């Protein structure tokens, strides 16, 4: 093909290949249009079979660490392949002249799912990037205090500790009960530590260690009451916990889209309340004209537009299911294995599984059974992949506990996804029952 003919064909090619292929979603049930309740749909295996079939995962193993990163569905993977092939035809022209025009569609779709104004949504690469934009970008002075519990994600704690070393701010941490049976206790512990120097509250929507839901709405209300900014780590909340940003009413919220939305790896989202945008510095420099523009947080140099545009396909996939139905399904799968072992007194639950206090993730240990050995047994003998969590935390004085102190959390974090099958869940439950009855193999 002659060069002028090739370039002339690119706009039409981009429009064709960038569009969602209707057939790729046609086989999925539209659960949002179903008259049944989320709880009723959660156990309808025939409805979820089509969802499971949309994921080309390795079924020779059981992946129960979806809390770390989740696979993308085949429609999303196919979209990424098409868009990448299209971009490679003429990268500078296709990505920056054609594909970049559709970036705003992604922003609008994410904002709709989040329940907020698109002008408050930035597209990032992961939760850590979004949170660090806030943590490093806030104007904090020597002596200013930041409060958080000791179960926040280590990278976020280390970010504030680095600011402590560099800028002289103070990070105040406190322990919370495990399992957390009284969510209001978190709010009380935050409030008890607020001083005239407190400037920021950092709180996870869902604790990564245990899957425990925290009362973020109450913490945000506490922040507003005292005029303190609230940063919410939503890594495990978005597309997992049913909520709308206007209900949460926080100042900053960051999440990864490659977890519960099953978007391509390395995609994330940052929400910044509109009146906060102007005073928040981006991680990478932007122009003064962008001072009050949410897009200043996306100034990172060259990035993959095919990756970004494929988020739109993940959103459309998720919209067929609905967050309420996904949450109900994840809870159903969790309870299917958990109820098989909950009657054994040797099982120690690190997650309160009461209604509304957890979703797809749960953490447990077995008295007398080494957690790391249990994780190894599950993987090497049964090809079931989970993750070991060992967390010591801080004392009531906020200081790191010594190495000889008992672990605050010692357990297995189990996180199926909505593409997981009942056979996989039952396979896991049967192995744990066998360990409870016979112990680990010698």
PyMOL commands that set and color helices and strands:
alter all, ss='L'
color gray80, all
select helices_A, chain A and resi 3-18+22-26+31-33+38-42+45-53+74-89+91-114+118-120+127-137+154-167+184-192+216-226+245-248+274-277+288-290+294-298+305-321+323-341+371-382+422-438
alter helices_A, ss='H'
color red, helices_A
select strands_A, chain A and resi 62-63+121-124+145-149+170-174+198-204+229-233+252-256+268-272+347-349+361-366+384-385+387-391+409-415
alter strands_A, ss='S'
color yellow, strands_A
deselect
rebuild
show_as cartoon
